Amino acid sequence: MRRVTELEGGVVDGTSPTVQRRRLGVALRTLRQERGLTGEQAGERVERSASWISRVEGGRIGIRARDLRDLLDLYQVDDAARRAELLSLAERGRARSWWSEYSGTISDAYATFIGFEDEAARFESYEPMVVPGLLQLESYARALVESGIPQLTKREVEDRIQVRLRRQEVLRKPDNPLHLSLVLQENALRQRVGDAEIMRDQLRHLIEEAQRPNVDLRILLDEQTRPIGSVHHFVLIYLEPEAPDSVYVEDFAGGRFERASNMRPYRDAFVRFRDLALDPDESITKIEVAIRQTP
């Protein structure tokens, strides 16, 4: 899997347009801070808003060559090679990805999340309610999507299912597949999605996926979280193995990215949940019990 990295002041190629935008955004944020400018000040100088600067630096939107040149002029980037590298990175960040064809169905935040997922080295994920999308069977995904609020059209249902199934390819890449470390709340094993047959099939599939060398699945017993309170589904995203780059949080209102300054509590929560959870072998035994107990 090719990866975007900064090397000796330059930028080398990568795969996901989202990650290309992310790397460019990091470079632009560094350049802005070196000039002692706030996002609001930079936005005023190029006749843009502070929120636009924030979205560009966060990799949430692409940037046109003209706008990037304005920023590079503002940040006094005179080196021709460096300007060319950043402009090339911006162009690759505007490329169409496979999930862009579903832009009318999925939110911008979800599209950005898929872009990171497509290039990530590792996910650390906590899921309190249902089996997460990367490990869902089509029948389970369909029952879940069709039961959601608000009600979706037939086309929207099909699109969301196809996106979910295609995302799962990151676990099966022949080279450098995504490493998924998942803490799944025990409640998700009992939370009925579809009929009993669908549920049993999904639980069997969960056991199969847990056998993958790049999947670490641990079940967190419900009584272990009672003193902790309500925690939403979240994913710590590692573009490189060492440290998380961002955290994506999902609740009933949709998904969002937390600010970098808010990442530590999620990392601490994941470590605590993983330490409290059953080990992988015990977790599989727990899922087998849940299969037998599904009426």
C-alpha positions in Angstrom: 0.0 0.0 0.0 1.5 3.3 -1.0 1.5 6.0 1.7 1.8 9.7 1.7 4.7 11.0 3.8 6.7 14.2 4.2 10.3 13.7 3.4 13.1 16.3 3.5 10.5 19.1 3.1 8.8 17.4 0.2 5.7 15.2 -0.3 5.6 11.8 -1.9 2.7 10.0 -3.5 0.0 8.1 -1.7 -3.3 6.5 -2.5 -6.4 8.0 -0.9 -7.4 11.5 -2.0 -8.6 12.2 1.6 -5.1 11.4 2.9 -3.5 13.5 0.2 -5.7 16.5 1.4 -4.8 15.6 5.0 -1.1 15.8 4.4 -1.4 19.0 2.5 -3.5 20.5 5.3 -0.8 19.6 7.8 1.8 21.3 5.7 -0.3 24.4 5.3 -1.0 24.6 9.0 2.7 24.4 9.7 3.4 27.1 7.2 0.7 29.4 8.7 1.9 28.9 12.2 5.5 29.6 11.2 4.3 33.0 10.0 2.5 33.6 13.3 -0.9 33.8 11.7 -4.2 32.7 13.1 -6.7 30.9 10.9 -8.9 34.0 10.9 -6.0 36.2 9.9 -4.9 33.9 7.0 -8.5 33.7 5.8 -8.9 37.5 5.7 -5.7 37.9 3.7 -6.9 35.5 1.0 -10.6 36.6 1.2 -11.7 33.4 2.8 -13.3 32.5 6.2 -11.5 31.0 9.2 -13.7 28.0 8.8 -12.5 27.5 5.3 -8.9 27.6 6.5 -9.8 25.0 9.1 -11.5 22.7 6.7 -8.5 22.8 4.3 -6.0 22.2 7.0 -8.1 19.3 8.3 -8.2 17.7 4.9 -12.0 17.9 4.9 -12.2 19.7 1.5 -9.9 20.0 -1.5 -8.3 23.3 -2.6 -8.1 24.8 -6.0 -4.7 25.6 -7.5 -5.4 29.4 -7.5 -6.4 29.4 -3.8 -3.3 27.3 -2.9 -1.0 29.7 -4.7 -2.6 32.6 -2.8 -1.8 30.8 0.5 1.7 29.9 -0.5 2.3 33.6 -1.5 0.9 34.6 1.9 3.2 32.1 3.7 6.2 33.2 1.6 6.9 29.8 0.1 9.3 30.8 -2.7 11.0 27.5 -3.3 9.7 26.4 -6.8 10.2 22.7 -6.1 8.3 22.9 -2.8 5.4 24.9 -4.4 5.2 22.3 -7.3 5.1 19.4 -4.8 2.3 21.0 -2.8 0.3 22.0 -5.9 0.7 18.4 -7.2 -0.5 17.1 -3.8 -3.6 19.4 -4.0 -4.4 18.1 -7.5 -4.2 14.5 -6.3 -6.4 15.5 -3.3 -9.1 16.5 -5.8 -9.1 13.2 -7.6 -12.3 11.1 -7.5 -12.4 8.1 -5.2 -14.6 5.1 -5.4 -16.8 6.5 -2.6 -17.3 9.8 -4.4 -20.0 8.2 -6.5 -22.1 7.9 -3.4 -21.7 11.5 -2.4 -25.5 12.1 -2.6 -26.1 9.4 0.0 -23.3 9.7 2.5 -22.3 12.7 4.6 -19.1 14.6 4.1 -17.8 13.5 7.5 -18.4 9.8 6.6 -16.8 10.3 3.2 -13.7 11.7 4.9 -13.7 8.8 7.4 -13.8 6.3 4.5 -10.9 8.1 2.9 -8.8 7.8 6.1 -9.9 4.2 6.5 -8.7 3.4 2.9 -5.2 4.4 3.8 -5.0 3.8 7.5 -2.5 1.4 9.1 -4.6 0.7 12.2 -8.0 1.4 13.8 -8.7 1.2 17.5 -12.5 1.1 17.7 -15.1 0.8 20.5 -18.7 -0.2 19.6 -21.4 -0.3 22.3 -24.5 -1.2 20.3 -24.1 -3.2 17.1 -21.5 -5.1 15.1 -19.5 -2.4 13.2 -19.6 -2.0 9.5 -16.3 -3.5 8.7 -17.5 -6.9 10.1 -21.1 -6.9 9.0 -22.8 -9.4 6.7 -24.9 -8.0 4.0 -28.1 -9.4 5.6 -27.3 -7.8 8.9 -26.3 -4.5 7.3 -29.6 -4.4 5.3 -31.7 -5.1 8.4 -29.8 -2.4 10.3 -30.0 0.2 7.5 -33.7 -0.5 6.8 -34.6 -0.1 10.5 -32.8 3.3 10.8 -34.2 6.8 11.3 -35.0 8.6 9.1 -36.6 6.2 6.6 -34.5 5.9 3.5 -35.4 5.4 -0.1 -34.7 2.1 -1.8 -31.8 3.6 -3.6 -30.3 5.1 -0.5 -30.6 1.8 1.3 -28.8 0.0 -1.5 -26.1 2.7 -1.7 -25.4 2.6 2.0 -25.1 -1.2 2.0 -22.8 -1.2 -1.0 -20.6 1.4 0.6 -20.4 -0.7 3.8 -19.5 -3.9 2.0 -16.9 -2.2 -0.2 -15.3 -0.7 2.8 -14.5 -4.2 4.1 -11.9 -4.7 1.4 -9.4 -2.8 3.6 -9.3 -5.9 5.9 -8.5 -8.2 2.9 -5.7 -6.3 1.1 -2.9 -8.6 0.1 -0.4 -6.1 1.2 -0.7 -4.2 4.5 -4.3 -4.7 5.3 -5.9 -2.5 7.9 -5.3 -3.8 11.4 -8.5 -3.6 13.4 -8.4 -3.6 17.2 -12.1 -3.7 18.2 -13.6 -3.7 21.7 -17.2 -4.8 21.2 -19.8 -4.3 24.0 -21.5 -7.5 25.1 -24.8 -5.8 24.5 -24.1 -5.9 20.7 -24.3 -9.7 20.8 -27.8 -9.6 22.1 -29.1 -6.5 20.3 -31.4 -8.2 17.8 -30.9 -6.9 14.2 -33.2 -8.7 11.8 -34.5 -12.1 12.6 -32.8 -14.9 14.6 -31.3 -16.5 11.6 -29.7 -13.2 10.5 -28.4 -12.6 14.0 -26.9 -16.1 14.3 -25.2 -15.8 10.9 -23.8 -12.5 11.9 -22.3 -13.9 15.1 -20.8 -16.8 13.3 -19.3 -14.4 10.8 -17.9 -12.3 13.7 -16.0 -15.4 14.9 -14.7 -16.1 11.4 -13.4 -12.5 11.0 -11.8 -12.7 14.5 -9.5 -15.4 13.1 -7.8 -12.9 10.8 -4.3 -12.1 11.9 -5.1 -8.4 11.4 -8.3 -8.4 13.6 -8.1 -8.2 17.4 -11.6 -8.6 18.7 -12.4 -8.4 22.5 -15.8 -8.5 24.1 -16.4 -6.0 27.0 -18.9 -7.4 29.5 -21.8 -5.0 30.2 -21.1 -4.9 34.0 -17.6 -3.6 33.3 -18.9 -0.3 31.9 -21.7 0.4 34.4 -19.6 2.8 36.5 -18.3 4.5 33.4 -21.6 5.7 31.9 -22.6 6.2 28.2 -19.9 6.2 25.6 -20.6 6.5 21.9 -19.0 4.5 19.1 -15.6 5.9 18.3 -12.6 5.1 16.1 -9.0 6.1 16.7 -7.4 6.4 13.2 -3.7 5.7 12.8 -2.3 6.6 9.4 1.0 5.5 10.7 1.3 2.8 13.5 2.8 5.0 16.2 0.2 7.6 17.2 -3.4 8.3 16.3 -4.0 11.1 13.7 -7.6 11.7 14.5 -10.7 10.3 16.2 -14.1 9.8 14.5 -17.2 9.6 16.8 -20.7 8.4 15.8 -24.0 8.8 17.6 -27.6 8.9 16.6 -27.1 12.3 15.0 -24.3 11.1 12.7 -20.5 11.1 12.6 -18.0 13.8 13.4 -14.3 14.3 13.8 -13.1 15.5 17.2 -10.4 18.2 17.5 -6.9 16.9 18.0 -6.9 18.5 21.5 -9.8 16.2 22.5 -8.2 13.0 21.3 -6.6 12.0 24.6 -9.8 11.0 26.5 -10.8 8.6 23.7 -7.3 7.0 23.6 -7.5 6.6 27.4 -11.0 5.2 27.2 -10.0 2.6 24.6 -7.0 1.5 26.6 -9.2 1.1 29.7 -11.9 -0.8 27.8 -9.4 -3.1 26.1 -7.8 -3.9 29.5 -11.2 -4.7 31.0 -12.4 -6.8 28.1 -12.2 -10.5 27.7 -9.1 -11.8 25.8 -9.6 -12.9 22.2 -10.1 -16.6 23.0 -12.5 -15.8 25.8 -14.3 -13.4 23.5 -14.9 -16.1 20.9 -16.3 -18.4 23.6 -18.6 -15.6 24.6 -19.9 -15.2 21.0 -20.4 -18.9 20.8 -22.6 -18.8 23.9 -24.5 -15.9 22.4 -25.2 -17.9 19.2 -26.7 -20.7 21.3 -28.8 -18.3 23.3 -30.2 -16.5 20.3 -33.9 -17.7 20.1 
